[in-house]
Amino acid sequence: MKGFFGDFGGMFVPETLVPALEQLEREFNMLKDDPEFKKDLARYSTTYIGRPSPVYYASRMSEEYGVEIYLKREDLNHTGSHKINNTIAQALLTRYMGKKRIIAETGAGQHGVATATVAALFGLDCTVYMGAVDAARQKPNVDRMKLLGAKLELVHDGSKTLKDATNAAMRDWVKNVEDTHYIIGSVIGPHPFPEMVAHFQSVIGREARASFKEMGFLPDAVVACVGGGSNAIGIFKGFLDTSCELYGIEAGGLSDNEGDHAMAIGKGRAGILHGCVTYLVQTADGQVADVHSIAAGLDYPGIGPEHSYLHGTGRVTYDKVRDEDAVFAFRELARREGIVPAVESSHAIAYVLKNKDKFKGRKVLINLSGRGDKDSERDI
Ligand SMILES: Cc1ncc(COP(=O)(O)O)c(C=O)c1O
């Protein structure tokens, strides 16, 4: 069925949004293979984002842990994370659709910064919704968004985090759909967003695969952190057709107790969130549960529907890392390699360090989805 990954996905939205989603689907299907659009996107990718991002062999970490650790350096992208791959592409789509205003939700602020950046680049009006709790813990990004000229709407509903920011952005979109495009920041939401965002992020996997081809071998395993799941899907797409083991790492937070973690697959059940059927963390009576992660970008009760499907097929293994292990990895990469990772990406690093016996002597590719400037001012 269109827009579904097995039993997951779909387009469960208010009627007012259906024409906008259908227009988006049409434009995306038309433009994704259009030579002009591809040329535009490739030009911005190289000259503005700085792609391709390299694969770096972390030799000191590798020696210390007995695992060959390779990092895909999405932290080196302009604005400091993989989020810019998607926002540049969607901003181009916005221009092709003739819309003048973009809105976005943000957790860690990286998607908000990436959206504010492309709004400045293309002269679009921009509003970013952010939970008040996230704004307090990611202040450098709040300041950057304002500097870039975006209007920041702090959200005080619910847990004041990413889910609530997404709700607020959806409400804005329903009201202003005529002239506004909603740049969703992950592989979540109604069709065609999960498919479209994955397509724009698949550049990560394609480039990583090409880097390994040059080195003459493949990694044994690929590991990425999972919030909504866009950096993970992006890198997995380059290796789905190989025998590489694939690992998606969810936020284990403080404990397995409800409210202490954000494990949509590890602890969730199928339900509907933000316009699609997917795994999400729920209370006993089926409400969306409160979630927690030290990483604002992973603090989301759901997960992209394609991940729910990949979990079902067994092609990808989903596991967890606790807050304290992510903080250890955050410091460890800084001290051993001179790279300060985003606390989100630190979950993927921590998984490899914690499981060094399982990965002993093997080649492991970790997606370093972003840099940790936004986190290095925090007391973590
Ligand atoms: C650096 C970084 N990594 C990962 C994520 C999680 O998002 P996703 O799972 O869509 O890659 C975020 C979200 O804000 C982020 O900023």
The ligand as an SDF file (V2000), in Angstrom:
LIG
                    3D

 16 16  0  0  0  0  0  0  0  0999 V2000
   23.2610   15.4640   16.0400 C   0  0  0  0  0  0  0  0  0  0  0  0
   21.9630   14.7280   16.0310 C   0  0  0  0  0  0  0  0  0  0  0  0
   21.9840   13.3960   15.8900 N   0  0  0  0  0  0  0  0  0  0  0  0
   20.8450   12.6780   15.8810 C   0  0  0  0  0  0  0  0  0  0  0  0
   19.6120   13.2810   16.0380 C   0  0  0  0  0  0  0  0  0  0  0  0
   18.3920   12.4270   16.0640 C   0  0  0  0  0  0  0  0  0  0  0  0
   17.6010   12.5580   14.9350 O   0  0  0  0  0  0  0  0  0  0  0  0
   17.5190   11.4090   13.8210 P   0  0  0  0  0  0  0  0  0  0  0  0
   17.2350   10.1430   14.5660 O   0  0  0  0  0  0  0  0  0  0  0  0
   16.4270   11.8360   12.9410 O   0  0  0  0  0  0  0  0  0  0  0  0
   18.8380   11.3410   13.1370 O   0  0  0  0  0  0  0  0  0  0  0  0
   19.5440   14.6790   16.1960 C   0  0  0  0  0  0  0  0  0  0  0  0
   18.2550   15.3610   16.3440 C   0  0  0  0  0  0  0  0  0  0  0  0
   18.1610   16.4890   16.7010 O   0  0  0  0  0  0  0  0  0  0  0  0
   20.7530   15.4200   16.1990 C   0  0  0  0  0  0  0  0  0  0  0  0
   20.7590   16.7430   16.3500 O   0  0  0  0  0  0  0  0  0  0  0  0
  1  2  1  0
  2  3  1  0
  2 15  2  0
  3  4  2  0
  4  5  1  0
  5  6  1  0
  5 12  2  0
  6  7  1  0
  7  8  1  0
  8  9  2  0
  8 10  1  0
  8 11  1  0
 12 13  1  0
 12 15  1  0
 13 14  2  0
 15 16  1  0
M  END
$$$$
